[in-house]
Amino acid sequence: MDCIPCRIGAPTLSKQEINSYLHEVTGWIYKTNPDKITKQFEFKDFRSALKFVNKVGIIAEKQNHHPDILLHSYKKVRIELWTHKINGLHQNDFILAAKIDSVKS
């Protein structure tokens, strides 16, 4: 699946939908205010972490859906996903999460 354009005012996912989608991705954690999903990745070194970040960036550009990415502690990457236009979660966030997981594998 690919992300679809989302408009301001589009409905956010319900808690039931969020829980359903969370079962389809691995290791992503649901957080609130705003509703988002986040995941921490750890690599053997800085170069590997940076390579991952760049791959995620390429996917995000292709999907036109951009996560918040934090590269920290020289080899850890935290990614946060939510749809900024609706200040909450959309199906696109889970689509992108699955694509990001495929990069790490």
C-alpha angles and dihedrals in degrees: 000000000000130000116264125215111271123209129214107266095030111141120264120230119273120239088255092053091046091052091048093051092044088063089059096057128056126238099353115139125212117229133177139225091075106013106248143147123233137186135186120217125191127200137188093251146351094271092056092047092050092048089054092049090052092050090050088050092054091050092047091052092049090049093041087226117114127201128203106254126195120187107195143155085031095273107038128090125193118194124194121192130194134127107259094197091063097027092232146054126314131176087260090069092060093043089054091044090056091048091050090050090054090057093055094049 
